[in-house]
């Protein structure tokens, strides 16, 4: 009997096994995860789950009974220690499992501060797993002082929750501005103003020299010599793809597990999807860290494991919730040379990215219409007139008919 094994029980792994059953795969199917919980949503961890608005069980992507009902052997709390690509087997907890096809959906891990600068002190947290958030939740007591290291979306979301809970928040970003790696200065300016209006102190262009404390963090010294006090620290300085298993097995890796546009790795019978996979997109190799990509790529891989031979063509989109602002992003802004700002009502605003005449992406803050129109234009391969975008009198929906 054919046996498909999926290593990694996050969003991609859960989507892949479900899609296989939907497509009629009747062979043996095993899903292996290192965490004790069944596959769950990660985006709410730094938002509604951290604030207590969402219960633990509501995070689960599907009821745990789903896996048994669909004859999916769900192995939780187990770690794969070895992968034999030639012998088509994996080893976990002393057991060897043979497979006919293997999918790696191993996800990613937050970058941590090194112990040499205090990264191993108690009270220093990352935001990635249920256990991470459960561990830090008691720290969110009114009046506590929190230092957030990193001005990307994870750091900003954590800052928004902390400020909303009445904490004293300081955020430091080594780059010259928050969101520098992922957004235009216009979007950075919007969110800087939003956070400062909620009492967050933002320090840009300043790095962390080291954390201070004896056993537990009590503060930090910044690269400009500034000393600040902190009751706890949240680190949001990016993630790294989990490629160790693939590397040890001789699979090609380069900032992720290298796959072709069908999801195949460099070894026969082995596939990869989600945060851990780097794949071809518009002439370059990219890795998308998003729920949308984890689902769509995993489902594409599932169809190809069953012989579809269908290339994966992503239409990237992302989102972030901070205070009462919903940011929706469509497309990838890589290589932009022009940004057009479209004002809206109240806090609504959108930033449209272009490279020459080509429309690349849109950041829409509290403007669902701008996001929807931008996304549909991108999917159609069309570029709206920048002058029309900048004119608040333009009916965006009319651009879809042009």
LOLO-826789 format. One record per residue (C-alpha): chain; x, y, z; residue in three letters. Coordinates in steps of 0.2 Angstrom, whole numbers. Example, Ala and Ser with C-alpha at 12.3 -4.5 7.8 and 13.67 -1.06 7.14 Angstrom:
# residues 2
@cadena = A&east = 62&north = -22&up = 39&residuo = ALA;
@cadena = A&east = 68&north = -5&up = 36&residuo = SER;
***
This chain:
# residues 402
@cadena = A&east = 0&north = 0&up = 0&residuo = UNK;
@cadena = A&east = 6&north = 17&up = -4&residuo = UNK;
@cadena = A&east = 11&north = 27&up = 11&residuo = UNK;
@cadena = A&east = 13&north = 46&up = 11&residuo = UNK;
@cadena = A&east = 21&north = 54&up = 26&residuo = UNK;
@cadena = A&east = 20&north = 72&up = 30&residuo = UNK;
@cadena = A&east = 33&north = 80&up = 42&residuo = UNK;
@cadena = A&east = 27&north = 96&up = 50&residuo = UNK;
@cadena = A&east = 10&north = 98&up = 58&residuo = UNK;
@cadena = A&east = 7&north = 116&up = 55&residuo = UNK;
@cadena = A&east = -4&north = 125&up = 43&residuo = UNK;
@cadena = A&east = 4&north = 118&up = 27&residuo = UNK;
@cadena = A&east = 5&north = 100&up = 34&residuo = UNK;
@cadena = A&east = -13&north = 100&up = 39&residuo = UNK;
@cadena = A&east = -19&north = 107&up = 23&residuo = UNK;
@cadena = A&east = -9&north = 94&up = 13&residuo = UNK;
@cadena = A&east = -16&north = 79&up = 21&residuo = UNK;
@cadena = A&east = -34&north = 86&up = 21&residuo = UNK;
@cadena = A&east = -32&north = 89&up = 2&residuo = UNK;
@cadena = A&east = -25&north = 72&up = -1&residuo = UNK;
@cadena = A&east = -41&north = 64&up = 6&residuo = UNK;
@cadena = A&east = -52&north = 76&up = -3&residuo = UNK;
@cadena = A&east = -44&north = 71&up = -19&residuo = UNK;
@cadena = A&east = -47&north = 53&up = -16&residuo = UNK;
@cadena = A&east = -31&north = 46&up = -9&residuo = UNK;
@cadena = A&east = -35&north = 30&up = -1&residuo = UNK;
@cadena = A&east = -17&north = 24&up = 5&residuo = UNK;
@cadena = A&east = -9&north = 26&up = 21&residuo = UNK;
@cadena = A&east = -7&north = 44&up = 27&residuo = UNK;
@cadena = A&east = 4&north = 50&up = 42&residuo = UNK;
@cadena = A&east = 6&north = 67&up = 49&residuo = UNK;
@cadena = A&east = 20&north = 70&up = 61&residuo = UNK;
@cadena = A&east = 21&north = 86&up = 73&residuo = UNK;
@cadena = A&east = 33&north = 91&up = 86&residuo = UNK;
@cadena = A&east = 20&north = 100&up = 97&residuo = UNK;
@cadena = A&east = 8&north = 92&up = 108&residuo = UNK;
@cadena = A&east = -7&north = 101&up = 101&residuo = UNK;
@cadena = A&east = -15&north = 96&up = 84&residuo = UNK;
@cadena = A&east = -13&north = 108&up = 70&residuo = UNK;
@cadena = A&east = -18&north = 126&up = 75&residuo = UNK;
@cadena = A&east = -19&north = 144&up = 68&residuo = UNK;
@cadena = A&east = -3&north = 154&up = 72&residuo = UNK;
@cadena = A&east = -9&north = 172&up = 67&residuo = UNK;
@cadena = A&east = -21&north = 174&up = 82&residuo = UNK;
@cadena = A&east = -7&north = 170&up = 94&residuo = UNK;
@cadena = A&east = 0&north = 187&up = 95&residuo = UNK;
@cadena = A&east = -18&north = 195&up = 94&residuo = UNK;
@cadena = A&east = -34&north = 187&up = 100&residuo = UNK;
@cadena = A&east = -26&north = 172&up = 109&residuo = UNK;
@cadena = A&east = -14&north = 183&up = 119&residuo = UNK;
@cadena = A&east = -28&north = 195&up = 124&residuo = UNK;
@cadena = A&east = -39&north = 181&up = 130&residuo = UNK;
@cadena = A&east = -52&north = 184&up = 117&residuo = UNK;
@cadena = A&east = -49&north = 167&up = 109&residuo = UNK;
@cadena = A&east = -50&north = 150&up = 118&residuo = UNK;
@cadena = A&east = -36&north = 137&up = 116&residuo = UNK;
@cadena = A&east = -47&north = 125&up = 107&residuo = UNK;
@cadena = A&east = -54&north = 138&up = 95&residuo = UNK;
@cadena = A&east = -36&north = 139&up = 88&residuo = UNK;
@cadena = A&east = -37&north = 121&up = 81&residuo = UNK;
@cadena = A&east = -38&north = 121&up = 62&residuo = UNK;
@cadena = A&east = -50&north = 106&up = 63&residuo = UNK;
@cadena = A&east = -56&north = 95&up = 78&residuo = UNK;
@cadena = A&east = -44&north = 82&up = 83&residuo = UNK;
@cadena = A&east = -57&north = 69&up = 78&residuo = UNK;
@cadena = A&east = -55&north = 74&up = 60&residuo = UNK;
@cadena = A&east = -39&north = 65&up = 58&residuo = UNK;
@cadena = A&east = -45&north = 49&up = 65&residuo = UNK;
@cadena = A&east = -61&north = 50&up = 55&residuo = UNK;
@cadena = A&east = -51&north = 52&up = 39&residuo = UNK;
@cadena = A&east = -39&north = 38&up = 43&residuo = UNK;
@cadena = A&east = -24&north = 51&up = 45&residuo = UNK;
@cadena = A&east = -12&north = 44&up = 58&residuo = UNK;
@cadena = A&east = -8&north = 60&up = 68&residuo = UNK;
@cadena = A&east = 8&north = 58&up = 78&residuo = UNK;
@cadena = A&east = 10&north = 73&up = 90&residuo = UNK;
@cadena = A&east = 24&north = 77&up = 101&residuo = UNK;
@cadena = A&east = 36&north = 67&up = 90&residuo = UNK;
@cadena = A&east = 52&north = 73&up = 82&residuo = UNK;
@cadena = A&east = 60&north = 65&up = 66&residuo = UNK;
@cadena = A&east = 78&north = 62&up = 70&residuo = UNK;
@cadena = A&east = 84&north = 56&up = 53&residuo = UNK;
@cadena = A&east = 78&north = 55&up = 35&residuo = UNK;
@cadena = A&east = 85&north = 42&up = 23&residuo = UNK;
@cadena = A&east = 81&north = 48&up = 5&residuo = UNK;
@cadena = A&east = 88&north = 34&up = -4&residuo = UNK;
@cadena = A&east = 80&north = 21&up = 8&residuo = UNK;
@cadena = A&east = 64&north = 30&up = 9&residuo = UNK;
@cadena = A&east = 62&north = 30&up = 27&residuo = UNK;
@cadena = A&east = 62&north = 42&up = 42&residuo = UNK;
@cadena = A&east = 67&north = 38&up = 60&residuo = UNK;
@cadena = A&east = 57&north = 45&up = 75&residuo = UNK;
@cadena = A&east = 58&north = 40&up = 93&residuo = UNK;
@cadena = A&east = 67&north = 25&up = 89&residuo = UNK;
@cadena = A&east = 54&north = 19&up = 76&residuo = UNK;
@cadena = A&east = 57&north = 18&up = 57&residuo = UNK;
@cadena = A&east = 43&north = 23&up = 45&residuo = UNK;
@cadena = A&east = 45&north = 18&up = 27&residuo = UNK;
@cadena = A&east = 36&north = 30&up = 14&residuo = UNK;
@cadena = A&east = 33&north = 30&up = -4&residuo = UNK;
@cadena = A&east = 31&north = 49&up = -5&residuo = UNK;
@cadena = A&east = 37&north = 61&up = 8&residuo = UNK;
@cadena = A&east = 32&north = 80&up = 11&residuo = UNK;
@cadena = A&east = 42&north = 91&up = 22&residuo = UNK;
@cadena = A&east = 31&north = 105&up = 29&residuo = UNK;
@cadena = A&east = 43&north = 109&up = 43&residuo = UNK;
@cadena = A&east = 39&north = 127&up = 44&residuo = UNK;
@cadena = A&east = 51&north = 140&up = 53&residuo = UNK;
@cadena = A&east = 58&north = 145&up = 69&residuo = UNK;
@cadena = A&east = 60&north = 162&up = 77&residuo = UNK;
@cadena = A&east = 78&north = 170&up = 78&residuo = UNK;
@cadena = A&east = 83&north = 172&up = 96&residuo = UNK;
@cadena = A&east = 95&north = 183&up = 104&residuo = UNK;
@cadena = A&east = 112&north = 174&up = 108&residuo = UNK;
@cadena = A&east = 115&north = 170&up = 126&residuo = UNK;
@cadena = A&east = 131&north = 181&up = 125&residuo = UNK;
@cadena = A&east = 119&north = 197&up = 125&residuo = UNK;
@cadena = A&east = 107&north = 190&up = 138&residuo = UNK;
@cadena = A&east = 95&north = 180&up = 126&residuo = UNK;
@cadena = A&east = 94&north = 166&up = 138&residuo = UNK;
@cadena = A&east = 88&north = 176&up = 153&residuo = UNK;
@cadena = A&east = 71&north = 172&up = 160&residuo = UNK;
@cadena = A&east = 58&north = 184&up = 154&residuo = UNK;
@cadena = A&east = 64&north = 184&up = 136&residuo = UNK;
@cadena = A&east = 51&north = 178&up = 124&residuo = UNK;
@cadena = A&east = 48&north = 175&up = 106&residuo = UNK;
@cadena = A&east = 30&north = 173&up = 98&residuo = UNK;
@cadena = A&east = 28&north = 157&up = 87&residuo = UNK;
@cadena = A&east = 20&north = 143&up = 97&residuo = UNK;
@cadena = A&east = 6&north = 141&up = 109&residuo = UNK;
@cadena = A&east = 18&north = 137&up = 122&residuo = UNK;
@cadena = A&east = 27&north = 153&up = 119&residuo = UNK;
@cadena = A&east = 12&north = 164&up = 121&residuo = UNK;
@cadena = A&east = 6&north = 154&up = 136&residuo = UNK;
@cadena = A&east = 23&north = 157&up = 144&residuo = UNK;
@cadena = A&east = 22&north = 176&up = 142&residuo = UNK;
@cadena = A&east = 4&north = 179&up = 145&residuo = UNK;
@cadena = A&east = 6&north = 181&up = 164&residuo = UNK;
@cadena = A&east = 18&north = 195&up = 160&residuo = UNK;
@cadena = A&east = 4&north = 206&up = 153&residuo = UNK;
@cadena = A&east = 0&north = 214&up = 169&residuo = UNK;
@cadena = A&east = -6&north = 233&up = 169&residuo = UNK;
@cadena = A&east = 9&north = 244&up = 171&residuo = UNK;
@cadena = A&east = 23&north = 232&up = 167&residuo = UNK;
@cadena = A&east = 37&north = 238&up = 156&residuo = UNK;
@cadena = A&east = 40&north = 228&up = 140&residuo = UNK;
@cadena = A&east = 54&north = 230&up = 128&residuo = UNK;
@cadena = A&east = 51&north = 224&up = 110&residuo = UNK;
@cadena = A&east = 66&north = 220&up = 100&residuo = UNK;
@cadena = A&east = 62&north = 221&up = 81&residuo = UNK;
@cadena = A&east = 50&north = 233&up = 71&residuo = UNK;
@cadena = A&east = 42&north = 220&up = 59&residuo = UNK;
@cadena = A&east = 24&north = 215&up = 59&residuo = UNK;
@cadena = A&east = 26&north = 202&up = 74&residuo = UNK;
@cadena = A&east = 35&north = 216&up = 85&residuo = UNK;
@cadena = A&east = 22&north = 229&up = 80&residuo = UNK;
@cadena = A&east = 7&north = 217&up = 84&residuo = UNK;
@cadena = A&east = 14&north = 213&up = 101&residuo = UNK;
@cadena = A&east = 17&north = 231&up = 104&residuo = UNK;
@cadena = A&east = -1&north = 235&up = 100&residuo = UNK;
@cadena = A&east = -8&north = 221&up = 112&residuo = UNK;
@cadena = A&east = 4&north = 227&up = 126&residuo = UNK;
@cadena = A&east = -1&north = 245&up = 124&residuo = UNK;
@cadena = A&east = -19&north = 241&up = 123&residuo = UNK;
@cadena = A&east = -17&north = 231&up = 140&residuo = UNK;
@cadena = A&east = -10&north = 247&up = 148&residuo = UNK;
@cadena = A&east = 9&north = 241&up = 148&residuo = UNK;
@cadena = A&east = 23&north = 253&up = 145&residuo = UNK;
@cadena = A&east = 30&north = 249&up = 129&residuo = UNK;
@cadena = A&east = 47&north = 253&up = 121&residuo = UNK;
@cadena = A&east = 51&north = 246&up = 104&residuo = UNK;
@cadena = A&east = 69&north = 246&up = 96&residuo = UNK;
@cadena = A&east = 73&north = 243&up = 78&residuo = UNK;
@cadena = A&east = 90&north = 242&up = 72&residuo = UNK;
@cadena = A&east = 86&north = 248&up = 54&residuo = UNK;
@cadena = A&east = 82&north = 266&up = 50&residuo = UNK;
@cadena = A&east = 64&north = 263&up = 51&residuo = UNK;
@cadena = A&east = 51&north = 250&up = 56&residuo = UNK;
@cadena = A&east = 45&north = 239&up = 43&residuo = UNK;
@cadena = A&east = 60&north = 243&up = 32&residuo = UNK;
@cadena = A&east = 62&north = 226&up = 25&residuo = UNK;
@cadena = A&east = 44&north = 224&up = 20&residuo = UNK;
@cadena = A&east = 36&north = 240&up = 17&residuo = UNK;
@cadena = A&east = 38&north = 258&up = 9&residuo = UNK;
@cadena = A&east = 42&north = 273&up = 20&residuo = UNK;
@cadena = A&east = 24&north = 278&up = 18&residuo = UNK;
@cadena = A&east = 18&north = 263&up = 27&residuo = UNK;
@cadena = A&east = 31&north = 264&up = 40&residuo = UNK;
@cadena = A&east = 26&north = 282&up = 44&residuo = UNK;
@cadena = A&east = 8&north = 277&up = 45&residuo = UNK;
@cadena = A&east = 11&north = 263&up = 58&residuo = UNK;
@cadena = A&east = 24&north = 274&up = 68&residuo = UNK;
@cadena = A&east = 11&north = 287&up = 70&residuo = UNK;
@cadena = A&east = -2&north = 274&up = 75&residuo = UNK;
@cadena = A&east = 9&north = 267&up = 89&residuo = UNK;
@cadena = A&east = 15&north = 283&up = 95&residuo = UNK;
@cadena = A&east = -3&north = 289&up = 97&residuo = UNK;
@cadena = A&east = -6&north = 274&up = 108&residuo = UNK;
@cadena = A&east = 9&north = 278&up = 119&residuo = UNK;
@cadena = A&east = 22&north = 267&up = 112&residuo = UNK;
@cadena = A&east = 40&north = 273&up = 112&residuo = UNK;
@cadena = A&east = 49&north = 269&up = 96&residuo = UNK;
@cadena = A&east = 67&north = 270&up = 94&residuo = UNK;
@cadena = A&east = 73&north = 267&up = 76&residuo = UNK;
@cadena = A&east = 91&north = 266&up = 70&residuo = UNK;
@cadena = A&east = 96&north = 259&up = 87&residuo = UNK;
@cadena = A&east = 102&north = 242&up = 90&residuo = UNK;
@cadena = A&east = 102&north = 231&up = 106&residuo = UNK;
@cadena = A&east = 119&north = 230&up = 114&residuo = UNK;
@cadena = A&east = 114&north = 218&up = 127&residuo = UNK;
@cadena = A&east = 101&north = 214&up = 140&residuo = UNK;
@cadena = A&east = 104&north = 216&up = 158&residuo = UNK;
@cadena = A&east = 99&north = 206&up = 173&residuo = UNK;
@cadena = A&east = 105&north = 192&up = 185&residuo = UNK;
@cadena = A&east = 95&north = 176&up = 180&residuo = UNK;
@cadena = A&east = 80&north = 187&up = 174&residuo = UNK;
@cadena = A&east = 80&north = 202&up = 163&residuo = UNK;
@cadena = A&east = 79&north = 219&up = 171&residuo = UNK;
@cadena = A&east = 83&north = 230&up = 157&residuo = UNK;
@cadena = A&east = 94&north = 233&up = 141&residuo = UNK;
@cadena = A&east = 108&north = 244&up = 135&residuo = UNK;
@cadena = A&east = 106&north = 250&up = 117&residuo = UNK;
@cadena = A&east = 119&north = 253&up = 104&residuo = UNK;
@cadena = A&east = 119&north = 272&up = 108&residuo = UNK;
@cadena = A&east = 123&north = 269&up = 126&residuo = UNK;
@cadena = A&east = 105&north = 272&up = 132&residuo = UNK;
@cadena = A&east = 100&north = 261&up = 147&residuo = UNK;
@cadena = A&east = 81&north = 256&up = 149&residuo = UNK;
@cadena = A&east = 72&north = 246&up = 162&residuo = UNK;
@cadena = A&east = 61&north = 232&up = 157&residuo = UNK;
@cadena = A&east = 51&north = 219&up = 166&residuo = UNK;
@cadena = A&east = 51&north = 207&up = 151&residuo = UNK;
@cadena = A&east = 56&north = 207&up = 133&residuo = UNK;
@cadena = A&east = 48&north = 201&up = 117&residuo = UNK;
@cadena = A&east = 60&north = 197&up = 102&residuo = UNK;
@cadena = A&east = 53&north = 199&up = 85&residuo = UNK;
@cadena = A&east = 69&north = 199&up = 73&residuo = UNK;
@cadena = A&east = 63&north = 187&up = 60&residuo = UNK;
@cadena = A&east = 62&north = 168&up = 57&residuo = UNK;
@cadena = A&east = 73&north = 155&up = 49&residuo = UNK;
@cadena = A&east = 66&north = 140&up = 39&residuo = UNK;
@cadena = A&east = 68&north = 123&up = 47&residuo = UNK;
@cadena = A&east = 80&north = 114&up = 35&residuo = UNK;
@cadena = A&east = 91&north = 104&up = 46&residuo = UNK;
@cadena = A&east = 82&north = 88&up = 42&residuo = UNK;
@cadena = A&east = 83&north = 91&up = 23&residuo = UNK;
@cadena = A&east = 101&north = 97&up = 24&residuo = UNK;
@cadena = A&east = 106&north = 81&up = 33&residuo = UNK;
@cadena = A&east = 98&north = 70&up = 20&residuo = UNK;
@cadena = A&east = 107&north = 79&up = 6&residuo = UNK;
@cadena = A&east = 92&north = 89&up = -1&residuo = UNK;
@cadena = A&east = 97&north = 106&up = -9&residuo = UNK;
@cadena = A&east = 94&north = 121&up = 2&residuo = UNK;
@cadena = A&east = 96&north = 139&up = 1&residuo = UNK;
@cadena = A&east = 87&north = 150&up = 13&residuo = UNK;
@cadena = A&east = 74&north = 136&up = 13&residuo = UNK;
@cadena = A&east = 72&north = 119&up = 5&residuo = UNK;
@cadena = A&east = 73&north = 121&up = -14&residuo = UNK;
@cadena = A&east = 59&north = 115&up = -24&residuo = UNK;
@cadena = A&east = 53&north = 117&up = -42&residuo = UNK;
@cadena = A&east = 37&north = 125&up = -47&residuo = UNK;
@cadena = A&east = 28&north = 108&up = -44&residuo = UNK;
@cadena = A&east = 35&north = 107&up = -26&residuo = UNK;
@cadena = A&east = 47&north = 93&up = -29&residuo = UNK;
@cadena = A&east = 64&north = 94&up = -20&residuo = UNK;
@cadena = A&east = 81&north = 88&up = -27&residuo = UNK;
@cadena = A&east = 77&north = 70&up = -21&residuo = UNK;
@cadena = A&east = 65&north = 59&up = -30&residuo = UNK;
@cadena = A&east = 48&north = 56&up = -20&residuo = UNK;
@cadena = A&east = 51&north = 71&up = -8&residuo = UNK;
@cadena = A&east = 41&north = 87&up = -9&residuo = UNK;
@cadena = A&east = 41&north = 103&up = 2&residuo = UNK;
@cadena = A&east = 28&north = 117&up = 5&residuo = UNK;
@cadena = A&east = 25&north = 132&up = 17&residuo = UNK;
@cadena = A&east = 38&north = 143&up = 26&residuo = UNK;
@cadena = A&east = 52&north = 130&up = 24&residuo = UNK;
@cadena = A&east = 51&north = 130&up = 5&residuo = UNK;
@cadena = A&east = 60&north = 141&up = -8&residuo = UNK;
@cadena = A&east = 52&north = 141&up = -25&residuo = UNK;
@cadena = A&east = 53&north = 150&up = -42&residuo = UNK;
@cadena = A&east = 43&north = 165&up = -44&residuo = UNK;
@cadena = A&east = 44&north = 178&up = -58&residuo = UNK;
@cadena = A&east = 62&north = 173&up = -62&residuo = UNK;
@cadena = A&east = 69&north = 173&up = -44&residuo = UNK;
@cadena = A&east = 68&north = 160&up = -30&residuo = UNK;
@cadena = A&east = 57&north = 166&up = -15&residuo = UNK;
@cadena = A&east = 51&north = 160&up = 1&residuo = UNK;
@cadena = A&east = 34&north = 166&up = 7&residuo = UNK;
@cadena = A&east = 30&north = 167&up = 25&residuo = UNK;
@cadena = A&east = 11&north = 168&up = 25&residuo = UNK;
@cadena = A&east = -4&north = 157&up = 29&residuo = UNK;
@cadena = A&east = -11&north = 160&up = 12&residuo = UNK;
@cadena = A&east = 5&north = 152&up = 4&residuo = UNK;
@cadena = A&east = 6&north = 138&up = 17&residuo = UNK;
@cadena = A&east = -12&north = 133&up = 12&residuo = UNK;
@cadena = A&east = -11&north = 136&up = -7&residuo = UNK;
@cadena = A&east = 6&north = 128&up = -10&residuo = UNK;
@cadena = A&east = 2&north = 113&up = 1&residuo = UNK;
@cadena = A&east = -14&north = 110&up = -8&residuo = UNK;
@cadena = A&east = -4&north = 111&up = -25&residuo = UNK;
@cadena = A&east = 9&north = 99&up = -19&residuo = UNK;
@cadena = A&east = -5&north = 87&up = -14&residuo = UNK;
@cadena = A&east = -12&north = 87&up = -31&residuo = UNK;
@cadena = A&east = 5&north = 84&up = -39&residuo = UNK;
@cadena = A&east = 9&north = 70&up = -27&residuo = UNK;
@cadena = A&east = -6&north = 62&up = -35&residuo = UNK;
@cadena = A&east = 1&north = 65&up = -53&residuo = UNK;
@cadena = A&east = -7&north = 82&up = -58&residuo = UNK;
@cadena = A&east = 9&north = 90&up = -64&residuo = UNK;
@cadena = A&east = 1&north = 107&up = -61&residuo = UNK;
@cadena = A&east = 13&north = 122&up = -58&residuo = UNK;
@cadena = A&east = 11&north = 132&up = -42&residuo = UNK;
@cadena = A&east = 6&north = 150&up = -47&residuo = UNK;
@cadena = A&east = 5&north = 160&up = -31&residuo = UNK;
@cadena = A&east = -5&north = 177&up = -29&residuo = UNK;
@cadena = A&east = 3&north = 183&up = -13&residuo = UNK;
@cadena = A&east = -8&north = 191&up = 1&residuo = UNK;
@cadena = A&east = -5&north = 195&up = 19&residuo = UNK;
@cadena = A&east = -13&north = 204&up = 34&residuo = UNK;
@cadena = A&east = -9&north = 212&up = 51&residuo = UNK;
@cadena = A&east = -21&north = 218&up = 64&residuo = UNK;
@cadena = A&east = -15&north = 232&up = 75&residuo = UNK;
@cadena = A&east = -27&north = 241&up = 87&residuo = UNK;
@cadena = A&east = -42&north = 245&up = 77&residuo = UNK;
@cadena = A&east = -32&north = 245&up = 60&residuo = UNK;
@cadena = A&east = -33&north = 231&up = 48&residuo = UNK;
@cadena = A&east = -19&north = 230&up = 36&residuo = UNK;
@cadena = A&east = -22&north = 220&up = 20&residuo = UNK;
@cadena = A&east = -8&north = 217&up = 8&residuo = UNK;
@cadena = A&east = -9&north = 210&up = -10&residuo = UNK;
@cadena = A&east = 6&north = 206&up = -21&residuo = UNK;
@cadena = A&east = 25&north = 208&up = -18&residuo = UNK;
@cadena = A&east = 33&north = 225&up = -18&residuo = UNK;
@cadena = A&east = 50&north = 219&up = -22&residuo = UNK;
@cadena = A&east = 59&north = 230&up = -33&residuo = UNK;
@cadena = A&east = 47&north = 245&up = -32&residuo = UNK;
@cadena = A&east = 53&north = 262&up = -38&residuo = UNK;
@cadena = A&east = 37&north = 272&up = -35&residuo = UNK;
@cadena = A&east = 23&north = 273&up = -22&residuo = UNK;
@cadena = A&east = 6&north = 281&up = -24&residuo = UNK;
@cadena = A&east = -4&north = 286&up = -9&residuo = UNK;
@cadena = A&east = -23&north = 285&up = -10&residuo = UNK;
@cadena = A&east = -31&north = 294&up = 5&residuo = UNK;
@cadena = A&east = -47&north = 287&up = 12&residuo = UNK;
@cadena = A&east = -60&north = 291&up = 26&residuo = UNK;
@cadena = A&east = -53&north = 293&up = 44&residuo = UNK;
@cadena = A&east = -39&north = 280&up = 46&residuo = UNK;
@cadena = A&east = -41&north = 273&up = 29&residuo = UNK;
@cadena = A&east = -27&north = 274&up = 17&residuo = UNK;
@cadena = A&east = -18&north = 264&up = 4&residuo = UNK;
@cadena = A&east = -1&north = 263&up = -4&residuo = UNK;
@cadena = A&east = 1&north = 257&up = -22&residuo = UNK;
@cadena = A&east = 18&north = 250&up = -27&residuo = UNK;
@cadena = A&east = 25&north = 252&up = -45&residuo = UNK;
@cadena = A&east = 40&north = 247&up = -54&residuo = UNK;
@cadena = A&east = 40&north = 257&up = -70&residuo = UNK;
@cadena = A&east = 23&north = 255&up = -77&residuo = UNK;
@cadena = A&east = 21&north = 238&up = -69&residuo = UNK;
@cadena = A&east = 9&north = 237&up = -54&residuo = UNK;
@cadena = A&east = 17&north = 226&up = -40&residuo = UNK;
@cadena = A&east = 7&north = 227&up = -24&residuo = UNK;
@cadena = A&east = -4&north = 237&up = -12&residuo = UNK;
@cadena = A&east = -4&north = 240&up = 6&residuo = UNK;
@cadena = A&east = -22&north = 244&up = 12&residuo = UNK;
@cadena = A&east = -25&north = 251&up = 29&residuo = UNK;
@cadena = A&east = -44&north = 250&up = 35&residuo = UNK;
@cadena = A&east = -48&north = 250&up = 16&residuo = UNK;
@cadena = A&east = -55&north = 233&up = 11&residuo = UNK;
@cadena = A&east = -61&north = 240&up = -6&residuo = UNK;
@cadena = A&east = -43&north = 246&up = -11&residuo = UNK;
@cadena = A&east = -36&north = 229&up = -6&residuo = UNK;
@cadena = A&east = -50&north = 219&up = -16&residuo = UNK;
@cadena = A&east = -48&north = 230&up = -31&residuo = UNK;
@cadena = A&east = -29&north = 229&up = -30&residuo = UNK;
@cadena = A&east = -29&north = 210&up = -28&residuo = UNK;
@cadena = A&east = -40&north = 208&up = -43&residuo = UNK;
@cadena = A&east = -30&north = 219&up = -54&residuo = UNK;
@cadena = A&east = -14&north = 210&up = -49&residuo = UNK;
@cadena = A&east = -22&north = 193&up = -53&residuo = UNK;
@cadena = A&east = -27&north = 200&up = -70&residuo = UNK;
@cadena = A&east = -10&north = 206&up = -73&residuo = UNK;
@cadena = A&east = -16&north = 224&up = -75&residuo = UNK;
@cadena = A&east = -9&north = 241&up = -70&residuo = UNK;
@cadena = A&east = -20&north = 255&up = -64&residuo = UNK;
@cadena = A&east = -16&north = 273&up = -69&residuo = UNK;
@cadena = A&east = -7&north = 280&up = -55&residuo = UNK;
@cadena = A&east = -15&north = 297&up = -57&residuo = UNK;
@cadena = A&east = -32&north = 288&up = -55&residuo = UNK;
@cadena = A&east = -27&north = 279&up = -39&residuo = UNK;
@cadena = A&east = -21&north = 296&up = -31&residuo = UNK;
@cadena = A&east = -37&north = 304&up = -35&residuo = UNK;
@cadena = A&east = -49&north = 301&up = -21&residuo = UNK;
@cadena = A&east = -64&north = 305&up = -33&residuo = UNK;
@cadena = A&east = -59&north = 289&up = -43&residuo = UNK;
@cadena = A&east = -71&north = 275&up = -40&residuo = UNK;
@cadena = A&east = -59&north = 260&up = -38&residuo = UNK;
@cadena = A&east = -72&north = 247&up = -44&residuo = UNK;
@cadena = A&east = -73&north = 256&up = -61&residuo = UNK;
@cadena = A&east = -54&north = 252&up = -63&residuo = UNK;
@cadena = A&east = -59&north = 233&up = -64&residuo = UNK;
@cadena = A&east = -70&north = 237&up = -80&residuo = UNK;
@cadena = A&east = -56&north = 246&up = -89&residuo = UNK;
***
